[in-house]
């Protein structure tokens, strides 16, 4: 008998909790924020290839040394230069009846001043450079900007909830749920520089102002109780 009474009590308690939950008054809003950031970190991919200088092959090891020297001469730390890819390829140049095999090597270079790429390329022979392209840009303070824009998005959601509650002549209560439904998206940018433009005096300065700003975005969904 006691077990039956206990079961009924628990059942009534659950029904009461469910009823309370279904009658809970709340408001759900979205807050969106966006800021534009000027990039200060630029990543370039530089591709080198072995070539023939007269009857002598300029090997990839020599080209790598020249690139490192050109980087340091431009006032950039060699720690900012890393190997990205290494591959062998068949080249159209022929020596007697056999195809000459040339090795290509890709490097990833980080610059804070994109104009320095010109000085670096000037410090090398044109024949050893296949291409140089901007593969990515970002900001060194991206973590701070993300935090800032999320705070702004929540503040926007809170302001909207207060406004709507006031219209309904209600008092806003505590936050019940917070969910980030959208995060920032970076613009994709890949700028190819042709080897024909590497000759001295032919290529234009890479102005930092010409790079598009980065849009850091956030959307926060917040659920508030209504008293």
C-alpha positions as CSV (number, residue, x, y, z in Angstrom):
1,X,0.0,0.0,0.0
2,X,2.8,2.4,0.9
3,X,4.5,1.6,-2.4
4,X,1.3,2.5,-4.3
5,X,1.0,5.8,-2.3
6,X,4.6,6.6,-3.0
7,X,4.2,5.9,-6.7
8,X,1.2,8.2,-6.9
9,X,3.0,11.0,-5.1
10,X,6.0,10.8,-7.5
11,X,3.6,10.8,-10.4
12,X,1.8,13.9,-9.2
13,X,5.2,15.6,-8.6
14,X,6.3,14.9,-12.1
15,X,3.0,16.1,-13.6
16,X,3.3,19.3,-11.5
17,X,6.9,19.8,-12.8
18,X,5.8,19.3,-16.4
19,X,2.9,21.7,-16.0
20,X,5.2,24.3,-14.4
21,X,7.7,23.9,-17.2
22,X,5.0,24.3,-20.0
23,X,3.7,27.4,-18.3
24,X,7.2,28.9,-17.9
25,X,7.3,32.4,-19.5
26,X,10.3,33.2,-21.5
27,X,11.6,35.2,-24.4
28,X,14.1,34.1,-27.1
29,X,16.1,36.7,-29.1
30,X,19.1,36.9,-31.4
31,X,21.8,39.5,-31.1
32,X,24.2,40.2,-34.0
33,X,27.4,42.2,-34.1
34,X,30.2,42.9,-36.7
35,X,33.5,44.7,-36.7
36,X,36.0,45.3,-39.5
37,X,39.6,44.5,-38.8
38,X,42.7,45.7,-40.7
39,X,45.0,42.6,-41.4
40,X,48.5,42.8,-40.0
41,X,49.7,39.3,-40.9
42,X,50.2,38.2,-44.5
43,X,51.1,34.7,-45.7
44,X,52.7,34.2,-49.1
45,X,53.5,31.0,-50.9
46,X,56.8,31.2,-52.9
47,X,57.5,28.4,-55.4
48,X,61.1,27.8,-56.5
49,X,62.4,25.6,-59.3
50,X,65.8,24.3,-60.3
51,X,67.1,25.7,-63.6
52,X,70.1,25.6,-66.0
53,X,72.6,28.4,-65.8
54,X,74.6,27.7,-68.9
55,X,75.6,24.1,-68.6
56,X,75.3,24.1,-64.8
57,X,72.1,23.2,-62.9
58,X,71.3,25.6,-60.1
59,X,70.0,23.1,-57.5
60,X,67.1,23.6,-55.1
61,X,69.5,23.7,-52.1
62,X,71.2,26.7,-53.6
63,X,67.9,28.4,-54.3
64,X,66.8,27.8,-50.8
65,X,69.9,29.5,-49.4
66,X,69.4,32.4,-51.7
67,X,65.8,32.8,-50.5
68,X,66.8,32.6,-46.8
69,X,69.4,35.3,-47.5
70,X,67.0,37.5,-49.3
71,X,64.5,37.2,-46.5
72,X,67.1,38.1,-43.8
73,X,68.4,41.0,-46.0
74,X,64.9,42.4,-46.1
75,X,64.8,42.5,-42.3
76,X,62.6,39.5,-41.9
77,X,63.4,36.7,-39.5
78,X,64.2,33.4,-41.2
79,X,61.8,31.8,-38.6
80,X,59.0,33.3,-40.7
81,X,60.0,31.1,-43.6
82,X,58.9,27.4,-43.7
83,X,58.9,24.6,-46.3
84,X,55.4,24.0,-47.5
85,X,55.8,21.3,-50.1
86,X,58.5,19.3,-52.0
87,X,58.0,17.6,-55.3
88,X,59.8,16.4,-58.3
89,X,58.6,17.3,-61.8
90,X,59.5,16.7,-65.4
91,X,60.5,19.8,-67.3
92,X,60.4,20.6,-71.0
93,X,64.1,21.4,-71.3
94,X,66.0,18.5,-72.9
95,X,69.6,17.5,-72.7
96,X,70.5,15.2,-75.5
97,X,67.7,12.6,-75.6
98,X,66.8,12.6,-71.9
99,X,64.4,14.9,-70.2
100,X,66.1,16.9,-67.5
101,X,64.4,16.5,-64.1
102,X,64.0,19.7,-62.1
103,X,62.8,19.9,-58.5
104,X,60.3,22.4,-57.2
105,X,59.9,23.5,-53.6
106,X,57.2,25.6,-52.0
107,X,57.8,27.9,-49.1
108,X,55.3,29.7,-46.8
109,X,56.5,33.2,-45.8
110,X,54.9,35.3,-43.0
111,X,55.1,39.1,-43.4
112,X,53.8,42.0,-41.4
113,X,54.7,44.4,-44.1
114,X,53.6,42.9,-47.5
115,X,55.8,45.4,-49.4
116,X,58.9,43.5,-48.2
117,X,57.9,40.7,-50.6
118,X,59.2,42.9,-53.5
119,X,62.6,43.3,-51.9
120,X,62.9,39.6,-51.2
121,X,62.1,38.7,-54.8
122,X,64.5,41.3,-56.1
123,X,67.2,39.5,-54.1
124,X,66.9,36.4,-56.2
125,X,67.4,35.3,-59.9
126,X,64.1,35.4,-61.8
127,X,64.7,32.0,-63.4
128,X,64.5,30.2,-60.0
129,X,61.1,31.6,-59.1
130,X,58.0,29.9,-60.4
131,X,55.3,32.0,-58.7
132,X,54.6,34.0,-55.6
133,X,51.0,34.4,-54.3
134,X,49.2,35.7,-51.3
135,X,47.5,32.7,-49.7
136,X,46.1,34.1,-46.5
137,X,45.9,37.1,-44.3
138,X,44.7,37.6,-40.7
139,X,45.2,39.7,-37.6
140,X,47.5,39.0,-34.7
141,X,44.7,40.2,-32.4
142,X,42.0,37.9,-33.8
143,X,41.3,36.3,-30.4
144,X,40.6,39.6,-28.8
145,X,38.4,40.7,-31.7
146,X,36.4,37.5,-31.5
147,X,35.8,38.0,-27.8
148,X,34.8,41.6,-28.4
149,X,32.3,40.9,-31.1
150,X,30.7,38.1,-29.1
151,X,30.3,40.5,-26.1
152,X,28.7,43.0,-28.5
153,X,26.3,40.4,-29.9
154,X,25.2,39.3,-26.4
155,X,24.7,43.0,-25.4
156,X,22.6,43.4,-28.5
157,X,20.5,40.4,-27.6
158,X,20.0,41.6,-24.0
159,X,19.0,45.1,-25.2
160,X,16.4,43.6,-27.6
161,X,15.0,41.4,-24.9
162,X,14.6,44.3,-22.5
163,X,12.9,46.3,-25.3
164,X,10.4,43.5,-26.1
165,X,9.7,42.8,-22.4
166,X,9.0,46.5,-21.9
167,X,6.6,46.5,-24.8
168,X,4.7,43.6,-23.2
169,X,4.8,45.4,-19.9
170,X,6.8,42.5,-18.3
171,X,10.0,42.4,-16.3
172,X,13.0,40.5,-17.7
173,X,14.4,37.8,-15.6
174,X,17.6,35.7,-15.6
175,X,19.3,34.2,-18.7
176,X,18.1,30.6,-19.3
177,X,20.2,29.8,-22.4
178,X,23.0,31.2,-24.5
179,X,24.0,29.8,-27.8
180,X,26.3,31.1,-30.5
181,X,24.7,30.5,-33.9
182,X,27.1,32.2,-36.2
183,X,30.8,32.9,-36.0
184,X,33.1,35.1,-38.1
185,X,34.0,34.3,-41.7
186,X,37.1,35.4,-43.4
187,X,37.1,36.5,-47.1
188,X,39.1,34.2,-49.3
189,X,41.8,35.9,-51.3
190,X,44.4,34.3,-53.5
191,X,46.5,36.7,-55.6
192,X,48.7,35.2,-58.2
193,X,51.9,37.0,-59.3
194,X,53.2,35.9,-62.6
195,X,57.0,35.3,-63.0
196,X,57.0,37.7,-65.9
197,X,56.4,40.5,-63.5
198,X,59.5,39.7,-61.4
199,X,61.8,41.8,-63.5
200,X,63.1,44.9,-61.7
201,X,60.9,47.9,-62.2
202,X,57.9,46.0,-63.6
203,X,55.9,45.2,-60.5
204,X,54.0,47.6,-58.4
205,X,54.3,48.0,-54.7
206,X,52.0,45.8,-52.6
207,X,50.1,48.4,-50.6
208,X,48.7,47.3,-47.2
209,X,45.7,49.6,-47.8
210,X,44.7,47.6,-50.9
211,X,43.9,44.5,-48.8
212,X,40.3,44.1,-47.8
213,X,39.4,44.3,-44.2
214,X,38.4,41.2,-42.3
215,X,34.8,41.1,-41.1
216,X,34.6,39.5,-37.7
217,X,30.9,38.5,-37.0
218,X,28.9,36.8,-34.3
219,X,25.3,36.0,-33.6
220,X,24.2,35.0,-30.1
221,X,20.8,33.5,-29.3
222,X,19.7,34.1,-25.7
223,X,16.7,32.9,-23.8
224,X,15.5,35.0,-20.9
225,X,12.9,34.3,-18.3
226,X,10.0,36.7,-17.9
227,X,9.0,37.5,-14.3
